[in-house]
Amino acid sequence: MKGKLIKTGNDYLLKDTNGEVLAITNGVTEGKKLSKQNCDEIFGVVYVEKLADEYANVNGDYDEHYGHIGFKEGFKKAIELNKDKVFTLEDMGNLWDFCVYNKGTFAEFTQPILQPTEIDVEIETEKTPVKMPGIMVFTKAPKLDSEGCLILKKI
């Protein structure tokens, strides 16, 4: 099943193609709630501390006196993670028009470019058996994580 994952401040909600809300991050009903971590991953949220710890543990690049070493590798990783957040010449022209004619600000213009608020997603499904008299039928059901949250993937 396809839908739109929508970021609303610190929370997320999932709407189907008809605009009906299917699930939210602060939901309590199993199968009707979303994992904030799963949603953050889809939106490309990067937890820098976690990334640094993972890098240090994998590469053994840690020293008690100096903390994490490998700033060069970290900087390269930051550039890699932000490569799609570059403004084109067309974006800059549109920014000029926006600021001059609409009296808007740089932040108002760049927010939708840098951080989308909606992403097309699909709910992962799995085959589940349904017993019918004398026959076993399989149907697709939404896949849930260990917390009972829907598992989403970016389309």
MARBA-3410 file (N, C-alpha, C, O; in Angstrom, 1 decimal):
155
0.8,-1.2,0.0,0.0,0.0,0.0,0.9,1.2,0.0,1.8,1.3,0.8 ~ 0.6,2.2,-0.9,1.4,3.4,-1.0,0.7,4.5,-0.3,-0.6,4.5,-0.1 ~ 1.5,5.5,0.1,0.9,6.7,0.8,2.0,7.8,0.9,3.0,7.7,0.3 ~ 1.7,8.8,1.6,2.6,9.9,1.9,2.9,10.0,3.3,2.0,10.0,4.2 ~ 4.2,10.1,3.6,4.7,10.3,4.9,4.9,11.8,5.1,5.6,12.4,4.3
4.3,12.4,6.1,4.3,13.8,6.3,4.9,14.2,7.6,4.5,13.6,8.6 ~ 5.9,15.1,7.5,6.5,15.6,8.7,5.8,16.8,9.3,5.5,17.8,8.5 ~ 5.4,16.7,10.6,4.7,17.8,11.2,5.5,18.2,12.5,5.2,17.6,13.5 ~ 6.4,19.1,12.4,7.2,19.4,13.5,8.1,18.3,13.9,8.9,17.9,13.0 ~ 8.0,17.7,15.1,8.8,16.6,15.5,8.1,15.2,15.3,8.7,14.2,15.5
6.9,15.3,14.8,6.1,14.0,14.6,5.9,13.8,13.1,6.2,14.6,12.2 ~ 5.4,12.6,12.8,5.1,12.2,11.4,3.7,11.6,11.4,3.2,11.0,12.4 ~ 3.1,11.7,10.2,1.8,11.0,10.0,1.8,10.4,8.6,2.5,10.9,7.7 ~ 1.1,9.3,8.4,1.0,8.6,7.2,-0.4,8.7,6.6,-1.4,8.4,7.3 ~ -0.5,9.2,5.4,-1.8,9.3,4.8,-1.9,8.4,3.5,-0.9,8.3,2.8
-3.0,7.8,3.3,-3.2,7.0,2.1,-3.4,7.9,0.9,-3.4,9.1,1.0 ~ -3.6,7.3,-0.3,-3.8,8.1,-1.5,-5.0,9.0,-1.5,-5.2,9.9,-2.3 ~ -6.0,8.7,-0.6,-7.2,9.4,-0.5,-7.1,10.6,0.5,-8.1,11.3,0.7 ~ -6.0,10.7,1.2,-5.7,11.7,2.2,-6.2,11.3,3.6,-6.1,12.1,4.5 ~ -6.6,10.1,3.8,-7.0,9.6,5.1,-5.8,9.2,5.9,-4.9,8.5,5.4
-5.8,9.6,7.2,-4.6,9.3,8.1,-4.7,7.9,8.5,-5.7,7.4,9.0 ~ -3.6,7.2,8.2,-3.5,5.7,8.5,-2.8,5.5,9.8,-3.1,4.6,10.6 ~ -1.7,6.3,10.1,-0.9,6.1,11.3,-0.1,7.3,11.7,0.1,8.2,10.8 ~ 0.3,7.4,12.9,1.0,8.6,13.4,2.1,8.1,14.4,2.0,7.0,14.9 ~ 3.2,8.9,14.6,4.3,8.5,15.4,3.9,8.4,16.9,4.4,7.7,17.7
2.9,9.2,17.3,2.5,9.2,18.7,1.3,8.3,18.9,0.6,8.5,19.9 ~ 1.0,7.4,18.0,-0.1,6.5,18.1,0.1,5.5,19.2,1.2,5.2,19.5 ~ -1.0,4.9,19.6,-0.9,3.8,20.7,-1.4,2.5,20.2,-1.2,1.5,20.8 ~ -2.2,2.5,19.1,-2.8,1.3,18.6,-1.8,0.5,17.7,-1.3,1.1,16.7 ~ -1.5,-0.7,18.0,-0.6,-1.5,17.1,-1.1,-1.6,15.7,-2.3,-1.8,15.4
-0.2,-1.3,14.8,-0.5,-1.3,13.4,-1.0,0.1,12.9,-1.2,0.3,11.7 ~ -1.2,1.0,13.8,-1.7,2.4,13.5,-0.6,3.4,14.0,-0.9,4.6,14.1 ~ 0.5,2.9,14.4,1.6,3.8,14.8,2.8,3.7,14.0,3.1,2.6,13.4 ~ 3.6,4.7,14.0,4.9,4.8,13.2,6.1,4.9,14.2,6.0,5.5,15.2 ~ 7.2,4.3,13.7,8.4,4.4,14.5,9.1,5.7,14.1,9.3,6.0,12.9
9.4,6.6,15.0,10.1,7.8,14.7,11.4,7.6,14.1,11.8,8.3,13.2 ~ 12.1,6.6,14.5,13.4,6.2,13.9,13.3,5.8,12.5,14.1,6.3,11.6 ~ 12.3,5.0,12.1,12.0,4.6,10.7,11.7,5.8,9.9,12.2,6.0,8.8 ~ 10.9,6.7,10.4,10.5,7.9,9.7,11.7,8.9,9.5,11.9,9.5,8.4 ~ 12.5,9.0,10.6,13.7,9.9,10.5,14.6,9.4,9.4,15.2,10.1,8.6
14.8,8.0,9.3,15.7,7.4,8.3,15.2,7.8,6.9,16.0,8.1,6.0 ~ 13.9,7.7,6.7,13.3,8.0,5.4,13.5,9.4,5.0,13.8,9.7,3.9 ~ 13.4,10.3,6.0,13.6,11.8,5.7,15.1,12.1,5.7,15.5,13.3,5.5 ~ 16.0,11.2,6.0,17.4,11.4,5.9,18.0,12.1,7.1,19.0,12.8,7.1 ~ 17.3,12.0,8.3,17.8,12.6,9.5,19.1,11.8,9.9,19.1,10.6,10.0
20.2,12.6,10.2,21.4,12.0,10.6,21.7,12.3,12.1,21.7,13.4,12.5 ~ 22.0,11.3,12.8,22.4,11.4,14.2,23.9,11.4,14.3,24.5,10.4,14.2 ~ 24.5,12.6,14.4,25.9,12.8,14.2,26.7,12.0,15.3,27.7,11.3,15.0 ~ 26.2,12.1,16.6,26.9,11.4,17.6,26.9,9.9,17.4,27.9,9.2,17.6 ~ 25.8,9.3,17.0,25.7,7.9,16.7,26.6,7.5,15.5,27.3,6.5,15.6
26.6,8.3,14.5,27.5,8.1,13.4,29.0,8.1,13.8,29.8,7.3,13.4 ~ 29.3,9.1,14.6,30.7,9.2,15.1,31.1,7.9,16.0,32.2,7.4,15.8 ~ 30.2,7.5,16.8,30.4,6.3,17.7,30.6,5.1,16.8,31.5,4.3,17.0 ~ 29.7,4.9,15.8,29.8,3.8,14.9,31.1,3.8,14.1,31.8,2.7,14.0 ~ 31.5,4.9,13.6,32.8,5.0,12.9,33.9,4.7,13.8,34.8,3.9,13.4
33.9,5.2,15.0,35.0,5.0,15.9,35.1,3.5,16.3,36.2,2.9,16.4 ~ 34.0,2.9,16.5,34.0,1.5,16.9,34.4,0.6,15.8,35.1,-0.4,16.0 ~ 34.0,0.9,14.6,34.3,0.0,13.4,35.8,0.2,13.1,36.5,-0.8,12.7 ~ 36.3,1.4,13.1,37.7,1.7,12.7,38.7,1.7,13.8,39.9,1.9,13.6 ~ 38.2,1.5,15.0,39.1,1.6,16.2,39.8,2.9,16.3,40.9,3.0,16.7
39.1,4.0,15.8,39.7,5.3,15.7,39.3,6.2,16.9,38.7,7.2,16.7 ~ 39.6,5.7,18.1,39.2,6.4,19.3,40.4,6.5,20.3,41.2,5.5,20.4 ~ 40.6,7.6,20.9,41.7,7.8,21.8,41.1,8.5,23.0,40.4,9.5,22.9 ~ 41.4,8.0,24.3,40.8,8.6,25.5,41.1,10.0,25.7,40.3,10.8,26.2 ~ 42.3,10.5,25.3,42.7,11.9,25.5,42.1,12.8,24.5,41.8,13.9,24.8
42.0,12.4,23.3,41.6,13.2,22.2,40.2,13.0,21.7,39.7,13.7,20.8 ~ 39.5,12.0,22.2,38.1,11.7,21.7,38.2,11.0,20.4,39.1,10.2,20.1 ~ 37.3,11.3,19.5,37.2,10.7,18.2,38.3,11.4,17.3,38.3,12.6,17.1 ~ 39.1,10.6,16.7,40.0,11.1,15.7,39.4,10.8,14.4,38.4,10.0,14.3 ~ 39.9,11.3,13.3,39.3,11.0,12.0,38.4,12.1,11.6,37.4,11.9,10.9
38.8,13.3,11.9,37.9,14.5,11.5,37.8,14.6,10.0,36.8,15.0,9.5 ~ 38.9,14.2,9.3,38.9,14.3,7.9,37.9,13.4,7.3,37.1,13.7,6.4 ~ 37.8,12.1,7.8,36.8,11.2,7.3,35.4,11.6,7.7,34.5,11.4,6.9 ~ 35.3,12.2,8.9,34.0,12.7,9.3,33.5,13.9,8.4,32.3,13.9,8.0 ~ 34.4,14.7,8.0,34.1,15.8,7.1,33.7,15.3,5.7,32.7,15.8,5.1
34.4,14.3,5.2,34.1,13.7,3.9,32.7,13.1,4.0,31.9,13.2,3.0 ~ 32.4,12.4,5.1,31.1,11.8,5.3,30.0,12.9,5.3,28.9,12.7,4.7 ~ 30.2,14.0,6.0,29.2,15.1,6.0,29.0,15.6,4.6,27.8,15.9,4.3 ~ 30.0,15.8,3.8,29.8,16.3,2.5,29.0,15.3,1.7,28.1,15.7,0.9 ~ 29.3,14.0,1.8,28.6,12.9,1.1,27.1,13.0,1.5,26.2,12.9,0.6
26.8,13.1,2.8,25.4,13.1,3.3,24.6,14.4,2.8,23.4,14.3,2.7 ~ 25.4,15.4,2.5,24.7,16.7,2.2,24.8,17.0,0.7,24.6,18.2,0.3 ~ 25.3,16.1,-0.1,25.5,16.4,-1.5,24.3,16.8,-2.3,24.4,17.5,-3.3 ~ 23.1,16.4,-1.9,21.9,16.8,-2.6,21.3,18.1,-2.0,20.3,18.5,-2.5 ~ 22.0,18.7,-1.1,21.5,20.0,-0.5,22.3,21.1,-1.1,22.8,22.0,-0.3
22.5,21.1,-2.4,23.2,22.2,-3.1,22.2,23.0,-3.9,21.4,22.4,-4.6 ~ 22.4,24.3,-3.9,21.5,25.1,-4.7,22.0,25.3,-6.1,23.2,25.4,-6.4 ~ 21.0,25.2,-7.1,21.3,25.3,-8.5,21.3,26.8,-8.8,20.8,27.6,-8.0 ~ 21.7,27.2,-10.0,21.7,28.5,-10.5,20.2,29.0,-10.6,19.8,30.1,-10.3 ~ 19.3,28.0,-11.0,17.9,28.3,-11.1,17.3,28.6,-9.7,16.5,29.5,-9.6
17.7,27.8,-8.7,17.3,28.0,-7.3,17.6,29.4,-6.9,16.8,30.1,-6.3 ~ 18.8,29.9,-7.2,19.3,31.2,-6.8,18.5,32.3,-7.5,18.2,33.3,-6.9 ~ 18.2,32.1,-8.8,17.3,33.1,-9.5,15.9,33.1,-8.9,15.4,34.2,-8.7 ~ 15.4,32.0,-8.6,14.1,31.9,-7.9,14.1,32.6,-6.6,13.1,33.2,-6.2 ~ 15.2,32.4,-5.8,15.3,33.0,-4.5,15.3,34.6,-4.7,14.7,35.3,-3.9
16.1,35.0,-5.7,16.1,36.5,-5.9,14.7,37.0,-6.2,14.3,38.0,-5.6 ~ 14.0,36.3,-7.1,12.6,36.8,-7.4,11.7,36.7,-6.1,10.9,37.6,-5.9 ~ 11.9,35.7,-5.4,11.0,35.5,-4.1,11.3,36.6,-3.2,10.3,37.2,-2.6 ~ 12.6,36.9,-2.9,12.9,37.9,-1.9,12.5,39.3,-2.4,12.0,40.1,-1.6 ~ 12.7,39.6,-3.7,12.5,41.0,-4.2,11.0,41.2,-4.3,10.5,42.2,-3.9
10.2,40.3,-4.9,8.8,40.5,-5.2,7.9,40.1,-4.1,6.8,40.7,-3.9 ~ 8.2,39.1,-3.3,7.3,38.7,-2.2,7.7,39.2,-0.9,7.0,39.0,0.1 ~ 8.9,39.8,-0.8,9.4,40.3,0.5,9.6,39.2,1.5,9.4,39.4,2.7 ~ 9.9,38.0,0.9,10.2,36.8,1.8,11.6,36.8,2.3,12.4,37.6,1.9 ~ 11.9,35.8,3.1,13.2,35.7,3.6,13.9,34.4,3.0,13.2,33.6,2.4
15.2,34.4,3.2,16.0,33.3,2.6,15.5,32.0,3.3,15.4,30.9,2.6 ~ 15.2,32.0,4.6,14.8,30.8,5.3,13.4,30.3,4.8,13.2,29.1,4.6 ~ 12.5,31.2,4.5,11.2,30.8,4.0,11.3,30.1,2.6,10.6,29.2,2.3 ~ 12.2,30.6,1.8,12.4,30.1,0.5,13.1,28.7,0.5,12.7,27.8,-0.2 ~ 14.2,28.6,1.3,15.0,27.4,1.3,14.4,26.2,2.0,14.8,25.1,1.8
13.5,26.5,3.0,13.0,25.4,3.8,12.4,24.2,3.0,12.8,23.1,3.2 ~ 11.5,24.5,2.0,11.0,23.4,1.2,12.0,22.7,0.3,11.9,21.5,0.0 ~ 13.1,23.4,-0.1,14.1,22.9,-1.0,15.0,21.9,-0.1,15.3,20.8,-0.5 ~ 15.4,22.4,1.0,16.3,21.6,1.8,15.7,20.5,2.6,16.2,19.4,2.7 ~ 14.5,20.7,3.1,13.8,19.7,3.9,12.4,19.5,3.5,11.5,20.3,3.8
12.2,18.5,2.7,10.8,18.2,2.2,9.9,17.9,3.4,10.4,17.3,4.4 ~ 8.6,18.2,3.3,7.7,17.8,4.4,6.9,16.6,4.1,6.2,16.0,4.9 ~ 6.9,16.2,2.8,6.2,15.0,2.3,7.1,14.1,1.5,7.8,14.6,0.6 ~ 7.0,12.8,1.7,7.8,11.8,0.9,6.8,10.6,0.6,6.1,10.2,1.5 ~ 6.9,10.2,-0.6,6.1,9.0,-1.0,6.7,7.8,-0.4,7.9,7.5,-0.5
5.9,7.0,0.2,6.4,5.7,0.9,5.4,4.6,0.6,4.3,4.7,0.0 ~ 5.9,3.4,1.0,5.1,2.2,0.8,5.2,1.4,2.1,6.2,1.3,2.7 ~ 4.1,0.9,2.6,4.1,0.0,3.8,4.6,-1.3,3.4,4.0,-2.0,2.4 ~ 5.6,-1.8,4.1,6.1,-3.2,3.8,5.0,-4.2,4.2,4.4,-4.0,5.2 ~ 4.9,-5.2,3.4,3.9,-6.3,3.7,4.6,-7.6,3.8,5.7,-7.8,3.3
3.9,-8.6,4.4,4.3,-9.9,4.5,3.2,-10.9,4.3,2.0,-10.5,4.6 ~ 3.5,-12.1,3.8,2.4,-13.0,3.6,2.0,-13.6,4.9,2.9,-14.0,5.7 ~ 0.7,-13.7,5.2,0.3,-14.3,6.4,-0.8,-15.4,6.1,-1.6,-15.1,5.2 ~ -0.7,-16.5,6.7,-1.7,-17.6,6.4,-3.1,-17.3,7.0,-3.2,-16.8,8.1 ~ -4.1,-17.6,6.3,-5.5,-17.5,6.7,-6.1,-18.9,6.5,-6.2,-19.4,5.4
-6.6,-19.5,7.6,-7.2,-20.8,7.5,-8.6,-20.7,7.0,-9.4,-19.9,7.5 ~ -8.9,-21.4,5.9,-10.3,-21.5,5.4,-10.6,-23.0,5.5,-9.8,-23.8,5.6 ~ -11.9,-23.3,5.5,-12.3,-24.7,5.6,-11.7,-25.6,4.5,-12.0,-25.5,3.4 ~ -10.7,-26.4,5.0,-10.1,-27.4,4.0,-9.0,-26.8,3.2,-8.5,-27.5,2.3 ~ -8.6,-25.5,3.3,-7.6,-24.9,2.5,-6.9,-23.8,3.3,-7.4,-23.2,4.2
-5.6,-23.6,2.9,-4.8,-22.6,3.5,-4.6,-21.5,2.5,-4.1,-21.8,1.4 ~ -5.0,-20.3,2.8,-4.9,-19.2,1.9,-3.9,-18.2,2.5,-3.9,-18.0,3.7 ~ -3.1,-17.5,1.7,-2.2,-16.5,2.1,-2.7,-15.1,1.7,-3.2,-14.9,0.6 ~ -2.5,-14.2,2.6,-2.9,-12.8,2.3,-1.8,-11.9,2.6,-0.9,-12.3,3.5 ~ -1.7,-10.7,2.1,-0.7,-9.7,2.5,-1.2,-8.9,3.6,-2.3,-8.3,3.5
-0.3,-8.8,4.6,-0.7,-7.9,5.8,0.5,-7.0,6.0,1.6,-7.3,5.7 ~ 0.2,-5.8,6.6,1.3,-4.9,6.9,2.3,-5.5,7.8,1.9,-6.2,8.8 ~ 3.6,-5.2,7.6,4.6,-5.8,8.4,4.9,-4.8,9.5,4.9,-3.6,9.3 ~ 5.0,-5.3,10.8,5.2,-4.5,11.9,6.6,-4.8,12.6,7.1,-5.9,12.5 ~ 7.2,-3.8,13.2,8.4,-4.0,13.9,8.1,-4.6,15.3,7.0,-4.9,15.6
9.1,-4.7,16.1,9.0,-5.3,17.4,8.1,-4.5,18.4,7.6,-5.0,19.4 ~ 8.0,-3.2,18.1,7.1,-2.3,18.9,5.7,-2.2,18.4,4.9,-1.4,18.9 ~ 5.4,-2.9,17.3,4.0,-2.9,16.7,3.8,-1.7,15.8,2.7,-1.3,15.5 ~ 4.9,-1.1,15.3,4.9,0.0,14.4,5.0,-0.5,13.0,5.7,-1.4,12.7 ~ 4.3,0.2,12.1,4.3,-0.1,10.6,5.7,0.1,10.1,6.4,1.1,10.6
6.2,-0.7,9.2,7.5,-0.5,8.6,7.3,0.1,7.3,6.6,-0.5,6.4 ~ 7.9,1.3,7.0,7.8,2.0,5.8,9.1,2.0,5.0,10.1,1.8,5.6 ~ 9.0,2.1,3.7,10.1,2.3,2.8,9.8,3.3,1.8,8.7,3.5,1.3 ~ 10.9,4.1,1.5,10.8,5.2,0.6,10.6,4.6,-0.8,11.3,3.6,-1.2 ~ 9.7,5.3,-1.6,9.5,4.8,-3.0,10.5,5.5,-3.9,10.5,5.3,-5.1
END
